[in-house]
Amino acid sequence: MTDLPELVGICLCERVSQDIFRKDAVTLVNVHNSFTSTAFPSMIPIIYGFAQLRGMPEAFTYQFNVRGPNDEVIASSSPGQVEGLPTSESLHRVVSAFVGLVLPSAGHYKLELEVNQKSVGSLPLLVELVA
């Protein structure tokens, strides 16, 4: 078995809701893969990174990063800790918030997920200037 869980999916969204009675039911609201702004720098008040990873028995840490057009980290979420799961058929769900995310310019960005301080995948984000 690998030392990192496999990334199944990653999203950037405005809200993540979990059903109180059915913990496996999660709703993602306003999923984004691009942003537009009339001026830069541009600030997003709150946005969430959400990902699912194949289950692994060992506990691990995770953190989301937003990388800018030059692949520099412009924002990082608080690190999180996940307990192990018994099988790879189970899914870990991880979520973190970015509060006051500042996008300094138009360009190609990405939402990256790190597990145990190693990148396991990313989501491309296009940021454009509009009139």
Secondary structure as UniProt FT lines:
FT   STRAND          7..18
FT   TURN            23..24
FT   STRAND          26..32
FT   STRAND          34..37
FT   STRAND          42..54
FT   STRAND          60..67
FT   TURN            69..70
FT   STRAND          73..76
FT   STRAND          80..82
FT   TURN            88..89
FT   STRAND          91..103
FT   STRAND          107..115
FT   TURN            116..117
FT   STRAND          118..129
//
